[in-house]
Amino acid sequence: MVASTKTTTMTLNADVGELRERVLSGDEDTLIALLDDANIACGGHAGDDDTMVLTLERCRQHGVRVGAHPSYPDVAGFGRTRLLMEPALLRASLSEQVLRLCRHAASVDVPVAFIKPHGALYHAIGDDDDSADLMATVMANVVDDVAAVIGRRLPLVLFWQARNRGRLQARGLVLMREAFADRGTDDDGWLLPRGLPGAVLGVDAAAAVARTLAARSDIDTVCIHGDGPDATAVARAVRDALGPHSS
């Protein structure tokens, strides 16, 4: 593949710090070096103090922006199942996860730049029609909780077609519009559920998706999942398709 020579304002991000053995061994370092933004697991579905600090240090070394990647508190299910929780308990869990990462980030002099929810939480905040206002309110409150500690409100990364964007923006949230290079979509642009044919894309298919996304003006950031066996190869192909790191 011939690498693109253009520079794009569209960033490449990945979910990292999710597999402890990969973090401790240093295997994620090559992946992180390819990114503009890293979404760091902060204890809800994965991640602990050791993995957070090591991942933050690697992001600092490579000049990669960091974001908090909170989840339903569900390590056993990797945050991929929606939990029915009291709003106050969910707010408390999410706020603590983000602030936990912020504390570690401050200790290694790395600013936290955004929040990207994980898994089932990501979809519930963006697309859950049954409790749209509740989820929007919970997330807005989490952003306020964090702002009270770190002194600024963090933008929220959500799927570019998320139905609840208006509700979140009405609560003062700034949204970053995300698409996925390594996930297949249906004819309307919605992500195919995992397990369906074509739902998870390989290196060549992800690069082709990234080339299409790079030409769009309604996407701010492109994601690949850092926990896949071919994550680094996919990231390298998507990096080539998008062009050099954004400035």
VENRABEL-V893842 format. One record per helix or strand. SS is the DSSP state (H for helix, E for strand). FROM is the first residue (numbers start at 0). TO is the last residue. Records with the same first field share a line. If there is no record, write none. Layout:
# VENRABEL-V893842
SS: FROM-TO / FROM-TO
This chain:
# VENRABEL-V893842
E: 6-6 / 10-15 / 36-40 / 64-68 / 111-115 / 154-158 / 174-179 / 182-182 / 184-184 / 190-190 / 199-199 / 220-224 / 243-243
H: 19-24 / 28-32 / 48-61 / 86-106 / 118-126 / 131-149 / 164-169 / 202-213 / 230-241
